[in-house]
Amino acid sequence: METVNRIVTAVTGVILIIAAGLKIYQLLTEPIISAGFWESWEFFLIQIPLELGLGIWLLSGLFRKAAWVVALLAFAVFIIVTLQKGLAGEESCGCFGPVDVDPWITLSCIDITLFLGLLIFRPKGAKLLPPPWPKAAHFFGVAVPTFILMVVIIPVLIFNKPPDKTNRYEVVRPEEWTQKDPTSDQQTGTKQTSRTPTHQEEAGEEWPILEHIDIAESLRSGIAVVLFYHEDCPECRDAIPLYDQMSRELPADSEGLIQIAFIEIPPYGPQQDSPIPPDTPCLTGRLDSSKKWYITTPLIVVTIDGSAIKSWESQVPTLDEILDAVATGG
């Protein structure tokens, strides 16, 4: 029993350290964009040192029973969070940073398995808290360096946050497309009234992402309502039929003036699983796969002659809201 307990504890510690290491790699190499707290950059900053510290603690053998209790509580929380992600239909549990693992696999093969292993094979005979105290060399050789590592790692991650845009990926921030007053001074907040706007500014900057859409030419003139979707996005699958029907019900006097377009974000799904109705009157296209796109979906953008005037993230505006945005220019 004692030997099995040490094996289970060691395996648990190694998995926690691997998970923390992969999250560190992810935070240093790519942005974290999420609408949920459990996958947010801020939560990772809290989770990483705690996972790393607990993993080292379990491997060190210091205060074995106290470490066992903390690990048991931690995996109980992991089970709840992973179960929620599985029920929500999320692609990955997010436990291993850039490595996508199905929540149901993580739940059954790791979280529940380790929780039951810890619960069954307990550190019998060990006290919850000392005495006896560990040897000074053991304590200061493990506990103190681990504490320093946990303290240092947070500022390292904060000050080495990756940029929003590189050749490999791009974080899409729709609010940047529709910013007003291009003549305002960014630092002082005052307007530079002495400068005459250029013709391009008067007409509106072209929507930056347009060059990456395969049906760009069809969107460069007139009014377009563009819906970006991921094939596995449940909210997108709910929104697409609404906009398909909206296209069929547009006022007669707007026919040919307002067009609705569905744009798929890579990685693309199988054609047979497409949420787009085969007889849709809407335009359909794709965002190119030249880079990885971080976009909160569904994303709806209204453009006029290729310039973005209004956007909604994770929202599904009504036709009246869209027409109001068109009438007011945003």
C-alpha positions as CSV (number, residue, x, y, z in Angstrom):
1,M,0.0,0.0,0.0
2,E,2.8,2.4,0.9
3,T,4.7,1.7,-2.3
4,V,1.6,2.2,-4.4
5,N,0.9,5.5,-2.6
6,R,4.3,6.8,-3.5
7,I,3.9,5.7,-7.1
8,V,0.5,7.4,-7.5
9,T,1.8,10.5,-5.7
10,A,4.9,10.7,-8.0
11,V,2.8,10.2,-11.2
12,T,0.4,12.9,-10.0
13,G,3.4,15.3,-9.4
14,V,4.9,14.6,-12.8
15,I,1.6,15.2,-14.6
16,L,1.1,18.5,-12.7
17,I,4.7,19.7,-13.6
18,I,4.2,18.7,-17.3
19,A,0.8,20.5,-17.4
20,A,2.4,23.6,-15.8
21,G,5.4,23.5,-18.2
22,L,3.1,23.3,-21.3
23,K,1.1,26.2,-20.0
24,I,4.3,28.3,-19.5
25,Y,5.3,27.5,-23.1
26,Q,1.9,28.5,-24.4
27,L,1.9,31.8,-22.5
28,L,5.4,32.7,-23.8
29,T,4.7,31.8,-27.4
30,E,1.1,32.6,-28.2
31,P,-1.7,34.8,-26.9
32,I,-4.5,33.5,-24.7
33,I,-7.9,34.7,-25.9
34,S,-11.0,33.4,-24.1
35,A,-14.3,34.6,-23.0
36,G,-14.3,32.2,-20.0
37,F,-12.4,32.7,-16.8
38,W,-11.1,29.1,-16.7
39,E,-9.1,29.5,-19.9
40,S,-8.1,33.2,-19.5
41,W,-4.6,34.5,-19.4
42,E,-5.2,35.9,-15.8
43,F,-6.3,32.4,-14.6
44,F,-3.2,30.8,-16.1
45,L,-1.0,33.2,-14.1
46,I,-2.7,31.9,-11.0
47,Q,-2.9,28.2,-12.0
48,I,0.7,27.8,-13.3
49,P,2.7,28.5,-10.1
50,L,0.1,26.5,-8.0
51,E,0.3,23.5,-10.3
52,L,4.1,23.7,-10.5
53,G,4.4,24.1,-6.7
54,L,2.1,21.2,-6.0
55,G,3.8,18.9,-8.4
56,I,7.2,19.6,-6.9
57,W,5.8,19.2,-3.4
58,L,4.3,15.8,-4.2
59,L,7.6,14.6,-5.7
60,S,9.7,16.0,-2.8
61,G,8.0,13.8,-0.1
62,L,7.8,16.8,2.3
63,F,4.8,16.7,4.6
64,R,3.3,13.8,2.6
65,K,-0.1,13.8,4.1
66,A,-0.7,17.5,3.8
67,A,0.4,17.3,0.1
68,W,-1.9,14.4,-0.4
69,V,-4.9,16.4,0.9
70,V,-4.1,19.4,-1.3
71,A,-3.7,17.1,-4.3
72,L,-7.0,15.4,-3.6
73,L,-8.8,18.7,-3.4
74,A,-7.1,20.0,-6.5
75,F,-8.2,17.0,-8.6
76,A,-11.8,17.3,-7.2
77,V,-11.8,20.8,-8.7
78,F,-10.2,19.6,-11.9
79,I,-13.0,17.0,-12.3
80,I,-15.7,19.6,-11.9
81,V,-14.1,22.1,-14.4
82,T,-13.3,19.4,-17.0
83,L,-16.8,17.9,-16.7
84,Q,-18.3,21.4,-17.4
85,K,-16.1,21.7,-20.5
86,G,-17.1,18.3,-21.7
87,L,-20.8,19.0,-21.3
88,A,-20.3,22.4,-23.0
89,G,-18.9,20.6,-26.0
90,E,-15.5,22.2,-25.9
91,E,-12.7,20.8,-28.1
92,S,-10.0,20.8,-25.5
93,C,-9.8,20.8,-21.8
94,G,-7.0,23.4,-21.8
95,C,-5.1,21.4,-19.2
96,F,-2.0,21.0,-21.3
97,G,-1.5,24.4,-22.9
98,P,-1.0,24.1,-26.7
99,V,-1.7,20.4,-26.7
100,D,-5.4,19.8,-27.4
101,V,-6.9,17.0,-25.4
102,D,-10.6,16.1,-25.4
103,P,-12.2,17.0,-22.0
104,W,-13.8,13.5,-21.8
105,I,-10.4,11.8,-22.3
106,T,-8.8,14.1,-19.6
107,L,-11.7,13.5,-17.3
108,S,-11.7,9.7,-17.5
109,C,-8.0,8.9,-18.0
110,I,-6.4,11.5,-15.8
111,D,-8.6,13.5,-13.5
112,I,-10.9,10.7,-12.2
113,T,-8.1,8.0,-12.4
114,L,-5.7,10.1,-10.3
115,F,-8.4,11.2,-7.9
116,L,-9.4,7.6,-7.2
117,G,-5.8,6.5,-7.0
118,L,-5.0,9.2,-4.4
119,L,-8.3,8.4,-2.5
120,I,-7.7,4.7,-2.3
121,F,-3.9,4.6,-1.7
122,R,-3.6,7.0,1.2
123,P,-0.4,7.8,3.0
124,K,-1.3,5.8,6.1
125,G,0.6,6.5,9.3
126,A,1.8,9.9,8.2
127,K,0.8,13.0,10.2
128,L,-1.1,15.8,8.5
129,L,1.3,18.4,9.9
130,P,4.7,18.1,11.5
131,P,6.4,17.2,13.7
132,P,8.5,15.4,12.8
133,W,10.2,18.1,10.7
134,P,12.2,17.1,7.6
135,K,16.0,17.5,7.6
136,A,17.1,21.1,7.1
137,A,19.0,20.2,3.9
138,H,15.9,18.6,2.4
139,F,13.6,21.5,3.4
140,F,15.9,24.3,2.2
141,G,16.9,22.3,-0.9
142,V,13.4,21.8,-2.1
143,A,10.9,24.1,-0.3
144,V,12.8,27.4,-0.6
145,P,13.8,27.1,-4.3
146,T,10.3,26.1,-5.1
147,F,8.8,29.1,-3.4
148,I,11.3,31.4,-5.2
149,L,10.5,29.8,-8.5
150,M,6.7,30.4,-7.9
151,V,7.4,34.0,-7.1
152,V,9.7,34.7,-10.0
153,I,7.6,32.9,-12.7
154,I,4.7,35.3,-12.6
155,P,6.6,38.5,-13.5
156,V,8.5,36.5,-16.2
157,L,5.2,35.6,-17.8
158,I,3.7,39.1,-17.4
159,F,6.7,40.9,-19.0
160,N,7.2,38.3,-21.8
161,K,3.7,38.4,-23.1
162,P,3.7,37.6,-26.8
163,P,2.5,40.3,-29.3
164,D,-1.0,40.3,-30.8
165,K,0.2,40.0,-34.3
166,T,3.0,37.9,-35.9
167,N,3.6,36.0,-39.2
168,R,2.3,32.8,-37.4
169,Y,-0.9,34.2,-35.8
170,E,-3.1,37.3,-35.3
171,V,-5.4,38.3,-32.5
172,V,-8.4,39.9,-34.1
173,R,-9.7,42.9,-32.1
174,P,-12.8,44.2,-33.9
175,E,-12.8,47.4,-31.8
176,E,-9.7,48.5,-33.7
177,W,-11.6,48.4,-37.0
178,T,-14.2,50.9,-36.0
179,Q,-12.3,53.4,-34.0
180,K,-13.5,57.0,-34.5
181,D,-11.6,60.2,-34.9
182,P,-8.4,59.1,-36.7
183,T,-7.1,62.7,-36.2
184,S,-7.2,62.5,-32.4
185,D,-3.9,62.5,-30.5
186,Q,-3.4,59.0,-29.0
187,Q,-1.3,60.2,-26.1
188,T,-3.0,63.4,-25.1
189,G,-6.5,62.6,-26.1
190,T,-6.9,65.9,-27.9
191,K,-7.8,66.4,-31.6
192,Q,-5.3,67.7,-34.1
193,T,-7.7,70.1,-35.8
194,S,-5.0,71.8,-38.0
195,R,-4.6,68.7,-40.2
196,T,-6.8,68.1,-43.2
197,P,-8.0,64.5,-43.5
198,T,-6.9,62.6,-46.5
199,H,-9.3,61.3,-49.1
200,Q,-8.8,57.8,-47.8
201,E,-9.8,58.9,-44.3
202,E,-12.8,60.7,-45.6
203,A,-13.9,57.5,-47.4
204,G,-12.9,55.2,-44.6
205,E,-10.0,52.9,-44.2
206,E,-10.4,49.5,-45.9
207,W,-11.2,46.7,-43.5
208,P,-7.7,45.2,-42.8
209,I,-8.9,41.6,-42.7
210,L,-10.5,41.9,-46.1
211,E,-7.4,40.9,-48.0
212,H,-7.5,37.5,-46.2
213,I,-11.0,36.7,-47.3
214,D,-11.5,34.7,-50.5
215,I,-14.6,36.7,-51.5
216,A,-13.2,40.1,-50.8
217,E,-14.2,41.6,-54.1
218,S,-17.8,40.9,-53.4
219,L,-17.5,42.7,-50.1
220,R,-15.7,45.8,-51.3
221,S,-18.9,47.5,-52.6
222,G,-22.3,48.1,-51.0
223,I,-23.4,47.1,-47.5
224,A,-22.3,43.7,-46.1
225,V,-23.2,41.9,-42.9
226,V,-20.4,39.4,-42.4
227,L,-20.6,36.6,-39.9
228,F,-17.4,34.8,-38.9
229,Y,-17.8,31.3,-37.6
230,H,-15.9,28.3,-36.5
231,E,-17.3,25.0,-37.6
232,D,-17.4,23.7,-34.0
233,C,-18.9,26.8,-32.5
234,P,-22.4,26.0,-31.0
235,E,-23.4,29.7,-30.9
236,C,-22.4,30.1,-34.5
237,R,-24.6,27.1,-35.5
238,D,-27.5,28.8,-33.7
239,A,-26.8,32.2,-35.4
240,I,-26.3,31.1,-39.0
241,P,-30.0,29.9,-39.6
242,L,-31.2,33.2,-38.1
243,Y,-29.0,35.2,-40.6
244,D,-30.0,32.9,-43.4
245,Q,-33.6,33.7,-42.7
246,M,-32.8,37.3,-42.3
247,S,-31.3,37.4,-45.8
248,R,-34.6,35.9,-47.2
249,E,-36.7,38.5,-45.3
250,L,-34.7,41.7,-46.2
251,P,-37.0,44.6,-47.3
252,A,-37.6,44.7,-51.0
253,D,-35.9,48.1,-51.4
254,S,-32.7,46.7,-49.8
255,E,-32.4,43.8,-52.3
256,G,-29.0,44.0,-53.9
257,L,-27.8,46.7,-51.5
258,I,-27.4,44.7,-48.3
259,Q,-25.7,41.3,-48.6
260,I,-25.1,38.8,-45.8
261,A,-21.9,36.7,-45.9
262,F,-20.8,33.7,-43.9
263,I,-17.0,33.4,-43.5
264,E,-15.5,30.2,-42.1
265,I,-12.4,30.5,-39.9
266,P,-9.7,27.8,-40.2
267,P,-9.3,25.0,-39.3
268,Y,-12.1,24.3,-41.7
269,G,-14.6,21.6,-40.9
270,P,-15.8,18.8,-43.3
271,Q,-18.1,20.0,-46.0
272,Q,-20.8,17.5,-45.0
273,D,-20.9,19.0,-41.5
274,S,-21.1,22.6,-42.6
275,P,-23.8,24.6,-40.7
276,I,-24.5,26.7,-43.9
277,P,-27.8,25.7,-45.6
278,P,-27.0,24.4,-49.1
279,D,-29.6,26.7,-50.7
280,T,-28.7,29.8,-48.7
281,P,-29.0,33.1,-50.6
282,C,-26.1,34.5,-48.5
283,L,-22.5,34.7,-49.7
284,T,-20.1,32.1,-48.4
285,G,-16.4,32.3,-48.1
286,R,-13.3,31.5,-46.0
287,L,-10.6,33.3,-44.1
288,D,-7.3,32.1,-45.4
289,S,-5.1,29.7,-43.5
290,S,-1.9,31.7,-43.9
291,K,-1.8,32.1,-40.2
292,K,-3.7,31.1,-37.0
293,W,-6.6,33.5,-36.3
294,Y,-7.7,34.2,-32.7
295,I,-11.3,35.4,-33.2
296,T,-14.1,35.3,-30.6
297,T,-17.1,33.8,-32.5
298,P,-19.7,34.4,-33.6
299,L,-18.3,37.7,-34.8
300,I,-20.7,39.9,-36.9
301,V,-19.3,42.9,-38.8
302,V,-21.1,45.5,-40.8
303,T,-19.2,47.0,-43.7
304,I,-19.9,49.8,-46.2
305,D,-17.9,49.8,-49.4
306,G,-15.2,47.6,-47.7
307,S,-14.9,49.7,-44.5
308,A,-16.0,48.3,-41.2
309,I,-18.5,50.5,-39.3
310,K,-19.8,48.2,-36.5
311,S,-19.0,44.9,-34.9
312,W,-20.5,42.5,-32.4
313,E,-18.5,39.8,-30.6
314,S,-20.4,36.7,-29.2
315,Q,-23.6,38.6,-29.9
316,V,-26.3,38.2,-32.5
317,P,-27.7,41.6,-33.4
318,T,-31.2,41.8,-34.9
319,L,-32.0,43.2,-38.4
320,D,-33.2,46.5,-36.7
321,E,-29.9,46.8,-34.9
322,I,-27.9,46.2,-38.1
323,L,-30.0,48.7,-40.1
324,D,-29.6,51.3,-37.3
325,A,-25.8,50.8,-37.5
326,V,-26.0,51.3,-41.3
327,A,-28.1,54.4,-40.9
328,T,-25.9,56.1,-38.3
329,G,-22.6,54.9,-39.7
330,G,-21.8,52.8,-36.7
